[in-house]
Each structure stands twice: as C-alpha cells, then as structure tokens.
Amino acid sequence: MRALIVGNGEPPSRALFDALLAAAPDLLLCADGGADTVRRYGAAPDAVVGDLDSASSATLLETPAQRQVRIDADDTGTDLNKVLRHAIALGVTAAVLTGVTGRRTDHTLWNLSLLKRYADRLQLLVVDDYCHIRLLGAGTVTHFHARIGLRLSLSPLDGAAYGVTTAGLRWSLTGENLVPGQRDGISNEVVTSPVSIRVDGPGDLLLMVHTQGETAEIDYFDPS
C-alpha cells in the first residue's frame, strides 16, 4: 500500500501537490498542520495524525472525527514520526513525503533522519519543489533513468559512507569514501543514462536529485 504524506513544513506548490496526488496513492495522510495545505488545495485527507495543535480549527471542523488521530505530545518525536507509525499500522509499505522540508531547519534535519529509522519498514521518498531525496543504504545498488544534464548530490547521512561507486555521472566514484566535511558528492551531473550508485558500506547516503520544480525527472528500476 502506498501513501502520500503531507507535513507542516514548507508547503508544496499546487502543481507539485496535484502531480503527487495524480499518482493515485492509496492513502492521503497528514502530519497535523499539513492538513491545512491539503484543505487549501481542495483535497480531503484519510487521516490527520499528531497532537493536533498545528492544524487550524477550520480544518479540524471540516475533518470527520474518525479521521482525526490525536496522539498527545510526548518525547517520542515529531508529528511526522507519529504519522509514519500510523501508516505502518495501516499496512503502508511505501510513502512519498512532502511538506517536510523548509521553514524549520531542526525539523528538516530530524525528518531526514527518519528515512534511516524506518528504512526496514517503509520505502520513503522526500519530494519538494526543488529536489527528491531518498536513502541509499549500505549494501545497496540503485539504478535509475534520468535526463542528461540532471544535477544530483550524494551526501552521507550520519558519518562516513564507505565504498561508493557510480556509473553515468560526470564525476564518477570508484569505491570511494564520502566523509562529512572532507569528501563530498555535491553537484554531480548525469552524462549517460541509466545511472547506477552502489554503496558497499558501512554508512548511508542521501541521494538528492535537483528537480528545479519539475515532477517526473527520474525513473528507478530493478535491472534483475
């Protein structure tokens, strides 16, 4: 089951939201104040999850009580953390997250860390009007088709990422170690398609594909 999850960070543009919704997710879920964005764009969430202190009173009045999942504020994480747990309980296995970057840097950093925390239970993709972000875990090989000239960055998530090898990029890597503050993979460029990125590990990478507002830049595939 797939979900589109809308957070309370910088809202996606109307064009991006419409494109994500057009992909026909099985569920539309909101992390608290993300419901205001969904309401403003004329959609109705299947559930609004959180302590419900950010969503406007007008939005909550329009949301049926059975679709409001109130989880009192505690020390177990942000509303995004809570909606991800709820999604898993509903049987979701893959989700696109939007409205989870921008505005508050502390929330953005926390939200990116959740890509690793839930990697064994959810296939997650962060999408905003500037880029797509996904986790490339240790021991994985990722393949995708992309237009020539597309820019992307590889950034270690929490410490060094070892044994990174790429194909199809202008500045190729062959078994190299990407170390925060020392060796980066920022602003690379697709020169041939498909592209492949292997992470032998240990360590995890964030793949950030710079979309410049476009919504369908890349096509991931399994060559097997």
Secondary structure per residue as TSV (DSSP state, phi and psi in degrees):
chain	resnum	aa	ss	phi	psi
A	1	M	-	360.0	138.2
A	2	R	E	-112.7	146.0
A	3	A	E	-131.4	149.2
A	4	L	E	-105.1	123.3
A	5	I	E	-116.6	125.4
A	6	V	E	-110.1	122.7
A	7	G	-	-96.8	-175.1
A	8	N	S	-106.0	25.8
A	9	G	S	-86.6	-150.1
A	10	E	S	-62.8	122.3
A	11	P	-	-65.9	147.9
A	12	P	-	-68.3	155.1
A	13	S	-	-64.0	161.8
A	14	R	H	-60.7	-39.7
A	15	A	H	-62.7	-42.2
A	16	L	H	-68.1	-45.0
A	17	F	H	-58.7	-45.4
A	18	D	H	-61.8	-38.9
A	19	A	H	-66.7	-40.2
A	20	L	H	-67.0	-38.7
A	21	L	H	-71.2	-31.4
A	22	A	H	-67.3	-17.9
A	23	A	T	-74.1	0.8
A	24	A	-	58.4	59.1
A	25	P	-	-65.3	154.1
A	26	D	S	-71.2	-30.5
A	27	L	E	-137.3	145.2
A	28	L	E	-114.2	110.6
A	29	L	E	-116.0	148.7
A	30	C	E	-125.8	139.7
A	31	A	E	-92.1	97.2
A	32	D	T	48.1	-109.5
A	33	G	T	-62.5	-12.5
A	34	G	H	-60.9	-20.9
A	35	A	H	-64.4	-27.9
A	36	D	H	-65.2	-39.5
A	37	T	H	-63.5	-46.2
A	38	V	H	-61.7	-43.5
A	39	R	H	-63.6	-41.7
A	40	R	H	-62.3	-30.4
A	41	Y	T	-91.7	7.8
A	42	G	T	81.5	17.4
A	43	A	-	-107.0	165.2
A	44	A	-	-122.6	120.6
A	45	P	-	-72.6	151.2
A	46	D	S	-76.3	-26.4
A	47	A	E	-159.9	143.4
A	48	V	E	-114.2	120.6
A	49	V	E	-120.2	137.9
A	50	G	E	144.9	-167.3
A	51	D	-	-80.9	-4.3
A	52	L	-	60.0	39.5
A	53	D	S	-103.3	-2.4
A	54	S	S	-108.4	-36.0
A	55	A	S	-63.4	140.9
A	56	S	-	-68.4	157.5
A	57	S	H	-62.8	-34.6
A	58	A	H	-64.2	-41.2
A	59	T	H	-65.1	-43.9
A	60	L	H	-66.5	-34.3
A	61	L	H	-64.7	-33.4
A	62	E	H	-84.8	-10.1
A	63	T	S	-97.4	120.1
A	64	P	-	-54.5	144.6
A	65	A	G	-56.9	-35.5
A	66	Q	G	-70.1	-12.6
A	67	R	G	-99.9	1.7
A	68	Q	E	-99.4	116.5
A	69	V	E	-108.8	93.8
A	70	R	E	-85.1	122.3
A	71	I	-	-122.5	112.5
A	72	D	-	-57.6	148.1
A	73	A	-	-57.3	133.8
A	74	D	-	-151.9	-165.3
A	75	D	S	-101.9	23.2
A	76	T	S	-95.3	6.6
A	77	G	-	126.0	-176.4
A	78	T	-	-80.1	176.9
A	79	D	H	-62.8	-31.6
A	80	L	H	-63.7	-40.9
A	81	N	H	-57.6	-43.3
A	82	K	H	-67.7	-39.7
A	83	V	H	-71.6	-29.7
A	84	L	H	-67.0	-41.8
A	85	R	H	-61.9	-40.3
A	86	H	H	-64.9	-40.4
A	87	A	H	-61.3	-42.9
A	88	I	H	-61.1	-42.2
A	89	A	H	-62.8	-27.1
A	90	L	T	-84.1	-7.4
A	91	G	T	97.9	12.1
A	92	V	-	-70.7	136.6
A	93	T	-	-118.1	-14.1
A	94	A	E	-146.7	142.7
A	95	A	E	-150.0	144.5
A	96	V	E	-99.8	129.1
A	97	L	E	-107.9	125.0
A	98	T	E	-132.6	157.9
A	99	G	S	71.0	26.5
A	100	V	-	-117.9	7.2
A	101	T	S	-123.2	172.2
A	102	G	S	77.6	175.4
A	103	R	S	61.8	-89.9
A	104	R	-	-97.7	117.4
A	105	T	H	-63.4	-36.8
A	106	D	H	-63.0	-40.4
A	107	H	H	-68.6	-38.4
A	108	T	H	-61.0	-46.3
A	109	L	H	-63.2	-42.5
A	110	W	H	-62.9	-44.8
A	111	N	H	-62.3	-38.2
A	112	L	H	-66.0	-33.2
A	113	S	H	-65.9	-24.0
A	114	L	H	-69.8	-20.7
A	115	L	H	-59.3	-38.0
A	116	K	H	-79.9	-40.7
A	117	R	H	-58.0	-36.9
A	118	Y	T	-104.7	11.6
A	119	A	T	-60.5	-28.8
A	120	D	T	-82.7	-6.8
A	121	R	T	-124.3	-24.9
A	122	L	-	-135.7	136.6
A	123	Q	E	-89.4	110.4
A	124	L	E	-113.6	142.0
A	125	L	E	-135.0	123.3
A	126	V	E	-92.2	129.8
A	127	V	E	-131.4	128.0
A	128	D	-	-133.7	-169.9
A	129	D	S	-77.5	1.0
A	130	Y	S	-118.5	-29.6
A	131	C	E	-161.2	165.8
A	132	H	E	-109.0	139.9
A	133	I	E	-130.0	128.5
A	134	R	E	-141.0	157.7
A	135	L	E	-88.2	134.1
A	136	L	E	-111.6	103.7
A	137	G	-	-80.7	163.3
A	138	A	T	-59.1	137.6
A	139	G	T	81.6	15.6
A	140	T	E	-113.5	155.6
A	141	V	E	-126.4	127.4
A	142	T	E	-115.7	131.8
A	143	H	E	-121.4	140.6
A	144	F	E	-158.0	150.8
A	145	H	E	-88.2	142.6
A	146	A	E	-154.4	155.9
A	147	R	-	-70.5	147.4
A	148	I	T	-64.5	136.1
A	149	G	T	95.7	-10.6
A	150	L	-	-62.3	134.8
A	151	R	E	-96.4	142.9
A	152	L	E	-148.5	161.5
A	153	S	E	-131.6	149.0
A	154	L	E	-118.7	121.8
A	155	S	E	-132.4	126.3
A	156	P	E	-58.1	142.6
A	157	L	S	-84.1	-50.9
A	158	D	S	-146.8	77.8
A	159	G	S	101.3	-177.2
A	160	A	-	-68.0	149.5
A	161	A	E	-114.5	122.1
A	162	Y	E	-102.6	149.3
A	163	G	E	66.4	51.3
A	164	V	E	-94.6	125.4
A	165	T	E	-128.4	133.8
A	166	T	E	-127.3	157.9
A	167	A	E	-139.5	140.0
A	168	G	S	95.4	2.9
A	169	L	B	-109.1	151.6
A	170	R	S	-60.8	-45.0
A	171	W	S	-107.5	94.8
A	172	S	-	-77.7	154.6
A	173	L	-	-120.9	139.7
A	174	T	S	-131.9	96.5
A	175	G	S	62.7	29.7
A	176	E	E	-90.5	159.8
A	177	N	E	-105.6	124.9
A	178	L	E	-99.2	121.8
A	179	V	B	-123.8	125.2
A	180	P	T	-53.4	129.9
A	181	G	T	80.2	-5.5
A	182	Q	T	-124.1	-53.7
A	183	R	B	-134.2	118.2
A	184	D	-	-117.5	172.7
A	185	G	E	-126.4	40.1
A	186	I	E	-80.9	141.4
A	187	S	E	55.6	54.7
A	188	N	E	-87.8	178.8
A	189	E	E	-147.3	137.8
A	190	V	B	-74.7	125.6
A	191	V	-	-115.3	-23.8
A	192	T	S	-141.1	150.4
A	193	S	S	-126.8	138.5
A	194	P	S	-79.5	165.3
A	195	V	E	-105.7	145.6
A	196	S	E	-131.9	143.7
A	197	I	E	-135.4	121.6
A	198	R	E	-113.8	135.5
A	199	V	E	-120.7	104.1
A	200	D	-	-70.4	-35.9
A	201	G	S	83.4	176.6
A	202	P	S	-70.8	170.0
A	203	G	S	107.3	155.3
A	204	D	-	-124.8	148.0
A	205	L	E	-114.9	149.9
A	206	L	E	-100.2	125.4
A	207	L	E	-94.9	118.5
A	208	M	E	-115.8	111.2
A	209	V	E	-99.3	119.3
A	210	H	E	-84.7	111.4
A	211	T	-	-97.9	-15.7
A	212	Q	T	50.7	43.6
A	213	G	T	86.9	-9.1
A	214	E	-	-81.5	156.5
A	215	T	S	-113.1	-10.4
A	216	A	-	-134.9	59.0
A	217	E	-	-82.2	-32.8
A	218	I	E	-132.5	153.1
A	219	D	E	-133.7	101.4
A	220	Y	E	-75.1	145.7
A	221	F	E	-151.2	161.3
A	222	D	-	-107.9	111.4
A	223	P	-	-66.5	-14.8
A	224	S	-	-76.9	360.0
